[in-house]
Amino acid sequence: MRLQAELRDKLKQLIAEELGPDCELMLFGSRVDDAQRGGDIDLLVRSPREVPQRFDRQLRLAVRAMRLADGRRVDLLLLDPATPEQGIHREALRTGVWL
């Protein structure tokens, strides 16, 4: 996994502060593979309860995560019980690593 421990901790803290400590954070995409180089940071956040204003919260979390990652691009998916499941969610859950 190509994500420094310090950044992992900061991202988990961000999610806990914004959405609660019971939310889960997953890294997926190219940064899961140590053999690859570069790439953006793909994150999936799973909440056990519905998140009000989900789309706005998702965007705000992505921007805050980008700041924590020193400007590296962060793609963030927010998955709650009201989110229609899509292929990208299934792929992330199948191939990702929980942080």
SEVEXLUM-710735 format. One record per atom (N, C-alpha, C, CB): residue in one letter; atom name; x, y, z. Coordinates in Angstrom, 1 decimal, decimal comma. Each point is the difference from the previous one (the first is absolute). Last residue first. Glycine has a CB too. Example, Ala and Ser with C-alpha at 12.3 -4.5 7.8 and 13.67 -1.06 7.14 Angstrom:
// residues 2
+------+------+--------+--------+--------+
! type ! atom !     xx !     yy !     zz !
+------+------+--------+--------+--------+
!    S !    N !   12,8 !   -2,2 !    7,1 !
!    S !   CA !    0,9 !    1,1 !    0,0 !
!    S !    C !   -0,8 !    1,1 !    0,8 !
!    S !   CB !    1,2 !   -0,6 !   -2,2 !
!    A !    N !   -0,9 !   -5,1 !    2,1 !
!    A !   CA !   -0,9 !    1,2 !    0,0 !
!    A !    C !    0,9 !    1,2 !    0,0 !
!    A !   CB !   -1,9 !   -1,2 !    1,2 !
+------+------+--------+--------+--------+
END
This chain:
// residues 99
+------+------+--------+--------+--------+
! type ! atom !     xx !     yy !     zz !
+------+------+--------+--------+--------+
!    L !    N !   -8,5 !    1,0 !    6,0 !
!    L !   CA !    1,1 !    0,7 !    0,8 !
!    L !    C !   -0,4 !    0,1 !    1,4 !
!    L !   CB !    0,5 !    1,3 !   -2,0 !
!    W !    N !   -1,7 !   -4,9 !   -2,3 !
!    W !   CA !   -0,5 !    0,9 !    1,1 !
!    W !    C !    1,1 !    0,6 !    0,7 !
!    W !   CB !   -2,0 !   -1,4 !    0,2 !
!    V !    N !    2,0 !   -0,1 !   -5,4 !
!    V !   CA !    0,5 !   -0,4 !    1,3 !
!    V !    C !   -0,5 !    1,0 !    1,0 !
!    V !   CB !    2,1 !   -0,9 !   -1,1 !
!    G !    N !   -3,9 !   -1,0 !   -4,2 !
!    G !   CA !    0,6 !    1,0 !    0,9 !
!    G !    C !    0,5 !   -0,6 !    1,3 !
!    G !   CB !   -1,5 !    1,7 !   -1,0 !
!    T !    N !   -1,0 !   -3,8 !   -2,8 !
!    T !   CA !    1,4 !    0,1 !   -0,2 !
!    T !    C !    0,7 !    0,9 !    1,0 !
!    T !   CB !   -0,4 !   -0,4 !   -2,4 !
!    R !    N !   -4,4 !   -0,5 !    2,3 !
!    R !   CA !    0,6 !   -1,3 !   -0,3 !
!    R !    C !    1,5 !    0,1 !    0,0 !
!    R !   CB !   -2,0 !   -0,5 !   -1,4 !
!    L !    N !   -0,7 !    4,3 !    2,2 !
!    L !   CA !   -0,2 !   -0,9 !    1,1 !
!    L !    C !    0,7 !   -1,3 !   -0,3 !
!    L !   CB !   -2,2 !    1,1 !    0,6 !
!    A !    N !    2,1 !    2,1 !   -4,1 !
!    A !   CA !    0,8 !    0,5 !    1,2 !
!    A !    C !    0,0 !   -1,0 !    1,1 !
!    A !   CB !   -0,5 !    2,4 !   -0,7 !
!    E !    N !   -2,3 !   -3,3 !   -3,0 !
!    E !   CA !    1,5 !   -0,2 !   -0,3 !
!    E !    C !    0,9 !    0,5 !    1,2 !
!    E !   CB !   -0,6 !    0,3 !   -2,5 !
!    R !    N !   -4,1 !    0,4 !    2,8 !
!    R !   CA !    0,3 !   -1,4 !    0,1 !
!    R !    C !    1,5 !   -0,3 !   -0,3 !
!    R !   CB !   -2,4 !   -0,5 !   -0,7 !
!    H !    N !    0,9 !    4,9 !    0,2 !
!    H !   CA !   -0,1 !   -0,3 !    1,4 !
!    H !    C !    0,4 !   -1,5 !    0,1 !
!    H !   CB !   -1,8 !    1,7 !    0,5 !
!    I !    N !    1,4 !    0,0 !   -4,8 !
!    I !   CA !    1,2 !    0,5 !    0,6 !
!    I !    C !    0,1 !   -0,4 !    1,5 !
!    I !   CB !    0,1 !    1,9 !   -1,7 !
!    G !    N !   -4,0 !   -2,9 !   -0,9 !
!    G !   CA !    1,1 !   -0,9 !   -0,3 !
!    G !    C !    1,3 !    0,5 !    0,7 !
!    G !   CB !   -1,0 !   -0,5 !   -2,2 !
!    Q !    N !   -3,5 !    2,0 !    4,5 !
!    Q !   CA !    0,5 !    0,1 !   -1,3 !
!    Q !    C !    1,2 !   -1,0 !   -0,2 !
!    Q !   CB !   -0,8 !    2,4 !   -0,3 !
!    E !    N !   -3,7 !   -1,1 !    3,9 !
!    E !   CA !    1,2 !   -0,7 !   -0,3 !
!    E !    C !    0,4 !    0,0 !   -1,5 !
!    E !   CB !   -0,4 !   -1,4 !    2,0 !
!    P !    N !   -2,4 !    5,2 !    0,9 !
!    P !   CA !   -0,2 !   -1,1 !   -1,0 !
!    P !    C !    1,3 !   -0,7 !   -0,3 !
!    P !   CB !   -2,0 !    1,2 !   -1,0 !
!    T !    N !    0,9 !    1,3 !    5,7 !
!    T !   CA !    0,8 !    0,1 !   -1,3 !
!    T !    C !   -0,4 !   -1,1 !   -0,9 !
!    T !   CB !    1,9 !    1,1 !    1,2 !
!    A !    N !   -3,4 !   -0,5 !    3,4 !
!    A !   CA !   -0,8 !    0,6 !   -1,0 !
!    A !    C !    0,7 !    0,1 !   -1,4 !
!    A !   CB !   -1,2 !    1,3 !    1,9 !
!    P !    N !    3,4 !   -3,0 !    2,2 !
!    P !   CA !   -1,2 !   -0,9 !   -0,4 !
!    P !    C !   -0,9 !    0,6 !   -1,1 !
!    P !   CB !    0,1 !   -0,8 !    2,4 !
!    D !    N !    4,9 !    2,4 !   -2,6 !
!    D !   CA !   -0,8 !   -0,1 !    1,2 !
!    D !    C !   -1,2 !   -0,9 !   -0,4 !
!    D !   CB !    0,7 !    2,3 !    0,9 !
!    L !    N !    4,4 !   -0,4 !   -2,8 !
!    L !   CA !   -1,0 !   -1,1 !   -0,1 !
!    L !    C !   -0,8 !    0,0 !    1,3 !
!    L !   CB !    1,5 !   -1,3 !   -1,7 !
!    L !    N !    2,1 !    4,5 !   -1,3 !
!    L !   CA !   -0,7 !   -0,1 !    1,2 !
!    L !    C !   -1,1 !   -0,9 !   -0,1 !
!    L !   CB !    0,7 !    2,3 !    0,7 !
!    L !    N !    4,3 !   -1,1 !   -3,3 !
!    L !   CA !   -1,4 !   -0,5 !   -0,1 !
!    L !    C !   -0,6 !   -0,1 !    1,4 !
!    L !   CB !    0,6 !   -1,3 !   -2,1 !
!    L !    N !    3,8 !    4,0 !   -0,4 !
!    L !   CA !   -0,6 !   -0,5 !    1,2 !
!    L !    C !   -1,4 !   -0,4 !   -0,3 !
!    L !   CB !    1,5 !    1,4 !    1,4 !
!    D !    N !    3,6 !    0,0 !   -3,5 !
!    D !   CA !   -1,3 !   -0,3 !   -0,5 !
!    D !    C !   -0,7 !   -0,7 !    1,2 !
!    D !   CB !    0,7 !   -0,2 !   -2,5 !
!    V !    N !    3,8 !    3,6 !    2,0 !
!    V !   CA !   -0,7 !   -1,0 !    0,7 !
!    V !    C !   -1,4 !   -0,1 !   -0,6 !
!    V !   CB !    1,3 !    0,6 !    2,1 !
!    R !    N !    4,0 !    1,6 !   -3,3 !
!    R !   CA !   -1,4 !   -0,2 !   -0,3 !
!    R !    C !   -0,6 !   -1,1 !    0,8 !
!    R !   CB !    0,4 !    0,9 !   -2,3 !
!    R !    N !    3,6 !    2,2 !    4,1 !
!    R !   CA !   -0,2 !   -1,1 !   -0,9 !
!    R !    C !   -1,5 !   -0,3 !   -0,2 !
!    R !   CB !    2,2 !   -1,0 !    0,8 !
!    G !    N !   -0,4 !    4,4 !    2,2 !
!    G !   CA !   -0,4 !    0,4 !   -1,3 !
!    G !    C !   -0,1 !   -1,2 !   -1,0 !
!    G !   CB !    1,0 !    2,1 !    0,5 !
!    D !    N !    0,3 !   -2,6 !    4,2 !
!    D !   CA !    0,9 !    1,0 !   -0,6 !
!    D !    C !   -0,4 !    0,3 !   -1,5 !
!    D !   CB !    1,8 !   -0,7 !    1,6 !
!    A !    N !   -4,3 !   -2,0 !    1,7 !
!    A !   CA !    0,9 !   -0,7 !   -0,9 !
!    A !    C !    0,9 !    0,9 !   -0,8 !
!    A !   CB !   -1,6 !   -1,8 !   -0,2 !
!    L !    N !   -1,8 !    3,5 !    3,1 !
!    L !   CA !    0,8 !   -0,9 !    0,9 !
!    L !    C !    1,1 !   -0,7 !   -0,8 !
!    L !   CB !   -2,0 !   -0,3 !    1,5 !
!    R !    N !   -1,2 !    2,8 !   -3,9 !
!    R !   CA !    0,9 !    0,9 !    0,7 !
!    R !    C !    0,9 !   -0,8 !    1,0 !
!    R !   CB !   -1,7 !    1,8 !   -0,1 !
!    M !    N !   -1,5 !   -4,2 !   -2,3 !
!    M !   CA !    1,0 !    0,5 !   -0,9 !
!    M !    C !    1,0 !    1,0 !    0,7 !
!    M !   CB !   -1,6 !   -0,2 !   -1,9 !
!    A !    N !   -2,2 !   -1,3 !    4,2 !
!    A !   CA !    1,0 !   -1,1 !   -0,1 !
!    A !    C !    1,1 !    0,4 !   -0,9 !
!    A !   CB !   -1,8 !   -1,7 !    0,4 !
!    R !    N !   -1,8 !    4,7 !    0,0 !
!    R !   CA !    0,8 !   -0,1 !    1,3 !
!    R !    C !    1,0 !   -1,1 !   -0,1 !
!    R !   CB !   -2,0 !    0,9 !    1,3 !
!    V !    N !   -1,0 !   -0,6 !   -4,9 !
!    V !   CA !    0,9 !    1,2 !    0,0 !
!    V !    C !    0,9 !    0,0 !    1,3 !
!    V !   CB !   -1,8 !    1,3 !   -1,3 !
!    A !    N !   -1,4 !   -4,7 !    0,9 !
!    A !   CA !    1,0 !   -0,2 !   -1,0 !
!    A !    C !    1,0 !    1,2 !    0,0 !
!    A !   CB !   -1,6 !   -1,4 !   -1,4 !
!    L !    N !   -2,3 !    1,6 !    4,2 !
!    L !   CA !    1,0 !   -1,0 !    0,5 !
!    L !    C !    1,2 !   -0,2 !   -1,0 !
!    L !   CB !   -1,8 !   -1,1 !    1,3 !
!    R !    N !   -1,8 !    3,8 !   -2,6 !
!    R !   CA !    0,7 !    0,7 !    1,0 !
!    R !    C !    1,1 !   -1,0 !    0,6 !
!    R !   CB !   -2,0 !    1,5 !    0,6 !
!    L !    N !   -1,0 !   -3,3 !   -3,8 !
!    L !   CA !    0,9 !    1,0 !   -0,6 !
!    L !    C !    0,9 !    0,7 !    1,1 !
!    L !   CB !   -1,7 !    0,4 !   -1,9 !
!    Q !    N !   -1,7 !   -3,3 !    3,4 !
!    Q !   CA !    1,1 !   -0,8 !   -0,7 !
!    Q !    C !    1,0 !    1,0 !   -0,7 !
!    Q !   CB !   -1,7 !   -1,8 !   -0,4 !
!    R !    N !   -2,1 !    3,6 !    2,6 !
!    R !   CA !    1,0 !   -0,5 !    0,9 !
!    R !    C !    1,1 !   -0,8 !   -0,6 !
!    R !   CB !   -1,8 !   -0,1 !    1,7 !
!    D !    N !   -1,8 !    1,6 !   -4,4 !
!    D !   CA !    0,8 !    1,2 !    0,5 !
!    D !    C !    1,1 !   -0,5 !    1,0 !
!    D !   CB !   -2,0 !    1,5 !   -0,3 !
!    F !    N !   -1,0 !   -4,8 !   -1,3 !
!    F !   CA !    0,8 !    0,5 !   -1,1 !
!    F !    C !    0,9 !    1,2 !    0,5 !
!    F !   CB !   -1,7 !   -0,8 !   -1,7 !
!    R !    N !   -1,6 !   -1,0 !    4,8 !
!    R !   CA !    1,1 !   -0,9 !   -0,3 !
!    R !    C !    1,0 !    0,5 !   -1,1 !
!    R !   CB !   -1,5 !   -1,9 !    0,6 !
!    Q !    N !   -2,3 !    3,5 !    2,6 !
!    Q !   CA !    0,7 !    0,8 !   -1,0 !
!    Q !    C !    1,2 !   -0,7 !   -0,5 !
!    Q !   CB !   -0,8 !    2,1 !    1,0 !
!    P !    N !   -0,7 !   -4,5 !    3,1 !
!    P !   CA !   -0,7 !    1,1 !   -0,6 !
!    P !    C !    0,8 !    0,8 !   -0,9 !
!    P !   CB !   -1,4 !    0,1 !    2,1 !
!    V !    N !    1,8 !   -5,4 !   -0,9 !
!    V !   CA !    0,8 !    1,3 !    0,2 !
!    V !    C !   -0,8 !    1,1 !   -0,7 !
!    V !   CB !    2,2 !   -1,2 !    0,1 !
!    E !    N !   -3,4 !   -4,0 !    2,1 !
!    E !   CA !   -0,2 !    1,0 !   -1,1 !
!    E !    C !    0,7 !    1,3 !    0,4 !
!    E !   CB !   -2,2 !   -1,1 !   -0,7 !
!    R !    N !    4,1 !   -3,4 !    2,9 !
!    R !   CA !   -1,2 !    0,8 !    0,0 !
!    R !    C !    0,0 !    1,0 !   -1,1 !
!    R !   CB !   -0,3 !   -0,3 !    2,5 !
!    P !    N !    4,0 !   -2,6 !   -1,7 !
!    P !   CA !   -1,1 !   -0,9 !    0,3 !
!    P !    C !   -1,4 !    0,7 !    0,1 !
!    P !   CB !    1,7 !   -1,3 !    1,3 !
!    S !    N !    2,8 !    2,5 !   -4,4 !
!    S !   CA !   -0,7 !    0,4 !    1,2 !
!    S !    C !   -1,1 !   -1,0 !    0,3 !
!    S !   CB !    0,6 !    2,5 !   -0,4 !
!    R !    N !    4,3 !   -2,2 !   -2,6 !
!    R !   CA !   -1,3 !   -0,6 !    0,2 !
!    R !    C !   -0,6 !    0,4 !    1,3 !
!    R !   CB !    0,8 !   -2,0 !   -1,4 !
!    V !    N !    3,0 !    3,7 !   -2,6 !
!    V !   CA !   -0,4 !    0,1 !    1,4 !
!    V !    C !   -1,4 !   -0,6 !    0,1 !
!    V !   CB !    1,4 !    2,1 !    0,4 !
!    L !    N !    3,1 !   -2,3 !   -3,9 !
!    L !   CA !   -1,4 !   -0,3 !    0,2 !
!    L !    C !   -0,3 !    0,2 !    1,5 !
!    L !   CB !   -0,1 !   -1,6 !   -2,0 !
!    L !    N !    4,3 !    3,3 !   -1,7 !
!    L !   CA !   -0,6 !   -0,3 !    1,3 !
!    L !    C !   -1,5 !   -0,3 !   -0,1 !
!    L !   CB !    1,8 !    1,4 !    1,1 !
!    D !    N !    3,1 !   -0,5 !   -4,1 !
!    D !   CA !   -1,4 !   -0,4 !   -0,1 !
!    D !    C !   -0,4 !   -0,5 !    1,3 !
!    D !   CB !    0,2 !   -0,6 !   -2,4 !
!    I !    N !    3,9 !    3,7 !    0,2 !
!    I !   CA !   -0,4 !   -0,7 !    1,2 !
!    I !    C !   -1,5 !   -0,3 !   -0,1 !
!    I !   CB !    1,9 !    1,0 !    1,4 !
!    D !    N !    1,6 !   -0,3 !   -5,7 !
!    D !   CA !   -0,7 !    0,7 !    1,0 !
!    D !    C !   -0,3 !   -0,9 !    1,2 !
!    D !   CB !   -1,0 !    1,5 !   -1,8 !
!    G !    N !    5,4 !   -2,2 !   -1,4 !
!    G !   CA !   -1,4 !   -0,2 !    0,1 !
!    G !    C !   -0,7 !    0,8 !    1,1 !
!    G !   CB !    0,4 !   -2,3 !   -0,9 !
!    G !    N !    4,9 !    0,1 !    0,2 !
!    G !   CA !   -0,9 !    1,2 !   -0,1 !
!    G !    C !   -1,5 !   -0,4 !    0,2 !
!    G !   CB !    1,7 !    0,9 !   -1,6 !
!    R !    N !    1,0 !   -5,1 !    0,5 !
!    R !   CA !    0,6 !    1,2 !    0,4 !
!    R !    C !   -1,1 !    1,1 !   -0,2 !
!    R !   CB !    2,3 !   -0,8 !   -0,7 !
!    Q !    N !   -2,1 !   -5,0 !    1,7 !
!    Q !   CA !   -0,3 !    1,1 !   -0,8 !
!    Q !    C !    0,6 !    1,3 !    0,5 !
!    Q !   CB !   -2,2 !   -1,1 !   -0,6 !
!    A !    N !    2,5 !   -3,1 !    2,9 !
!    A !   CA !    0,8 !   -0,1 !   -1,3 !
!    A !    C !   -0,3 !    1,2 !   -0,9 !
!    A !   CB !    0,0 !   -2,5 !    0,2 !
!    D !    N !   -2,4 !    1,6 !    4,0 !
!    D !   CA !    1,4 !    0,5 !    0,2 !
!    D !    C !    0,8 !    0,1 !   -1,2 !
!    D !   CB !   -0,1 !   -0,9 !    2,3 !
!    D !    N !   -5,3 !    1,1 !   -1,6 !
!    D !   CA !    1,0 !   -0,8 !   -0,6 !
!    D !    C !    1,4 !    0,6 !    0,1 !
!    D !   CB !   -1,7 !   -0,8 !   -1,6 !
!    V !    N !   -2,3 !    3,0 !    3,1 !
!    V !   CA !    0,0 !   -1,3 !    0,7 !
!    V !    C !    1,1 !   -0,9 !   -0,4 !
!    V !   CB !   -2,5 !    0,2 !    0,3 !
!    R !    N !    1,4 !    4,0 !   -2,4 !
!    R !   CA !    0,9 !    0,1 !    1,1 !
!    R !    C !    0,0 !   -1,2 !    1,0 !
!    R !   CB !   -0,4 !    2,4 !   -0,2 !
!    S !    N !   -2,4 !   -1,9 !   -3,9 !
!    S !   CA !    1,4 !   -0,2 !   -0,3 !
!    S !    C !    0,9 !    0,0 !    1,3 !
!    S !   CB !   -0,4 !    0,9 !   -2,3 !
!    G !    N !   -4,7 !   -1,7 !    3,3 !
!    G !   CA !    0,6 !    0,5 !   -1,2 !
!    G !    C !    1,5 !   -0,2 !    0,0 !
!    G !   CB !   -1,7 !    1,7 !   -0,1 !
!    F !    N !   -1,1 !   -1,0 !    4,7 !
!    F !   CA !   -0,1 !   -0,9 !   -1,1 !
!    F !    C !    0,7 !    0,6 !   -1,2 !
!    F !   CB !   -2,2 !   -0,9 !    0,9 !
!    L !    N !    1,2 !    1,3 !    4,9 !
!    L !   CA !    0,9 !    0,5 !   -1,1 !
!    L !    C !   -0,2 !   -1,1 !   -1,1 !
!    L !   CB !    1,7 !    1,2 !    1,4 !
!    M !    N !   -5,0 !    0,2 !    3,0 !
!    M !   CA !    0,6 !   -0,9 !   -0,9 !
!    M !    C !    0,9 !    0,7 !   -1,1 !
!    M !   CB !   -1,9 !   -1,7 !    0,5 !
!    L !    N !   -1,1 !    2,4 !    4,6 !
!    L !   CA !    0,8 !    0,6 !   -1,1 !
!    L !    C !    0,7 !   -1,1 !   -0,7 !
!    L !   CB !    0,2 !    2,2 !    1,2 !
!    E !    N !   -4,8 !   -1,5 !    2,3 !
!    E !   CA !    1,1 !   -0,8 !   -0,4 !
!    E !    C !    0,7 !    0,7 !   -1,2 !
!    E !   CB !   -1,0 !   -2,2 !    0,9 !
!    C !    N !   -2,3 !    3,7 !    3,7 !
!    C !   CA !    0,2 !   -0,1 !   -1,5 !
!    C !    C !    1,3 !   -0,7 !   -0,3 !
!    C !   CB !   -1,4 !    2,2 !   -0,3 !
!    D !    N !   -0,2 !   -1,0 !    4,7 !
!    D !   CA !   -0,4 !   -1,3 !   -0,4 !
!    D !    C !    0,1 !   -0,1 !   -1,5 !
!    D !   CB !   -1,5 !   -0,2 !    2,0 !
!    P !    N !    2,5 !    4,2 !    0,6 !
!    P !   CA !    1,0 !   -1,0 !    0,2 !
!    P !    C !   -0,4 !   -1,4 !   -0,6 !
!    P !   CB !    0,8 !    1,3 !    2,0 !
!    G !    N !   -2,7 !    3,6 !   -4,0 !
!    G !   CA !   -0,1 !   -0,9 !    1,2 !
!    G !    C !    1,0 !   -1,1 !    0,0 !
!    G !   CB !   -2,4 !    0,5 !    0,1 !
!    L !    N !    2,0 !    3,3 !   -3,2 !
!    L !   CA !   -1,2 !   -0,9 !   -0,2 !
!    L !    C !   -0,2 !   -0,9 !    1,2 !
!    L !   CB !    0,4 !    0,1 !   -2,4 !
!    E !    N !    3,1 !    3,5 !    2,1 !
!    E !   CA !   -1,1 !    0,4 !   -0,9 !
!    E !    C !   -1,2 !   -0,8 !    0,1 !
!    E !   CB !    1,7 !    0,9 !   -1,5 !
!    E !    N !    2,3 !   -2,0 !    4,0 !
!    E !   CA !   -0,5 !    1,3 !    0,4 !
!    E !    C !   -1,2 !    0,4 !   -0,8 !
!    E !   CB !    2,3 !    0,6 !    0,7 !
!    A !    N !   -0,1 !   -4,6 !   -1,9 !
!    A !   CA !   -0,7 !   -0,2 !    1,3 !
!    A !    C !   -0,6 !    1,4 !    0,5 !
!    A !   CB !    1,6 !   -1,9 !    0,6 !
!    I !    N !    0,9 !    1,9 !   -4,6 !
!    I !   CA !   -1,2 !   -0,7 !   -0,2 !
!    I !    C !   -0,8 !   -0,2 !    1,4 !
!    I !   CB !    1,0 !   -1,2 !   -2,0 !
!    L !    N !    3,4 !    3,1 !    2,1 !
!    L !   CA !   -0,9 !    0,8 !   -0,7 !
!    L !    C !   -1,4 !   -0,6 !   -0,2 !
!    L !   CB !    1,9 !    1,0 !   -1,2 !
!    Q !    N !    1,6 !   -3,6 !    3,0 !
!    Q !   CA !   -0,5 !    1,0 !    1,0 !
!    Q !    C !   -1,0 !    0,9 !   -0,7 !
!    Q !   CB !    2,2 !   -0,1 !    1,2 !
!    K !    N !   -0,1 !   -3,0 !   -3,9 !
!    K !   CA !   -0,9 !   -0,7 !    0,9 !
!    K !    C !   -0,6 !    1,0 !    1,0 !
!    K !   CB !    1,2 !   -2,2 !   -0,3 !
!    L !    N !    2,2 !    3,8 !   -2,5 !
!    L !   CA !   -1,3 !   -0,3 !   -0,8 !
!    L !    C !   -1,0 !   -0,6 !    0,9 !
!    L !   CB !    1,3 !   -0,2 !   -2,1 !
!    K !    N !    3,0 !    0,8 !    3,9 !
!    K !   CA !   -0,7 !    1,3 !   -0,2 !
!    K !    C !   -1,3 !   -0,2 !   -0,7 !
!    K !   CB !    2,2 !    1,2 !    0,0 !
!    D !    N !    0,6 !   -5,0 !    0,4 !
!    D !   CA !   -0,6 !    0,4 !    1,3 !
!    D !    C !   -0,7 !    1,4 !   -0,1 !
!    D !   CB !    1,9 !   -1,2 !    1,2 !
!    R !    N !    0,4 !   -0,4 !   -5,0 !
!    R !   CA !   -1,2 !   -0,9 !    0,3 !
!    R !    C !   -0,6 !    0,4 !    1,3 !
!    R !   CB !    1,2 !   -1,8 !   -1,1 !
!    L !    N !    2,7 !    4,1 !   -0,1 !
!    L !   CA !   -1,2 !    0,4 !   -0,8 !
!    L !    C !   -1,2 !   -0,9 !    0,3 !
!    L !   CB !    1,6 !    0,9 !   -1,8 !
!    E !    N !    2,5 !   -2,1 !    3,8 !
!    E !   CA !   -0,5 !    1,3 !    0,6 !
!    E !    C !   -1,2 !    0,5 !   -0,8 !
!    E !   CB !    2,4 !    0,5 !    0,7 !
!    A !    N !   -0,3 !   -4,4 !   -2,2 !
!    A !   CA !   -0,7 !   -0,3 !    1,2 !
!    A !    C !   -0,5 !    1,3 !    0,6 !
!    A !   CB !    1,4 !   -2,0 !    0,5 !
!    Q !    N !   -0,6 !    1,5 !   -5,8 !
!    Q !   CA !    0,8 !    0,2 !    1,2 !
!    Q !    C !   -0,9 !   -0,1 !    1,3 !
!    Q !   CB !    1,7 !    1,4 !   -1,3 !
!    L !    N !   -2,4 !   -3,7 !   -3,5 !
!    L !   CA !   -0,6 !    1,1 !    0,7 !
!    L !    C !    0,7 !    0,0 !    1,3 !
!    L !   CB !   -2,2 !   -0,1 !   -1,2 !
!    R !    N !    2,1 !   -3,5 !   -2,6 !
!    R !   CA !    0,8 !    1,2 !   -0,2 !
!    R !    C !   -0,7 !    1,3 !    0,6 !
!    R !   CB !    1,1 !   -1,0 !   -2,0 !
!    M !    N !   -1,0 !   -4,8 !    2,5 !
!    M !   CA !   -0,8 !    1,2 !    0,0 !
!    M !    C !    0,9 !    1,2 !    0,0 !
!    M !   CB !   -1,9 !   -1,2 !    1,2 !
+------+------+--------+--------+--------+
END
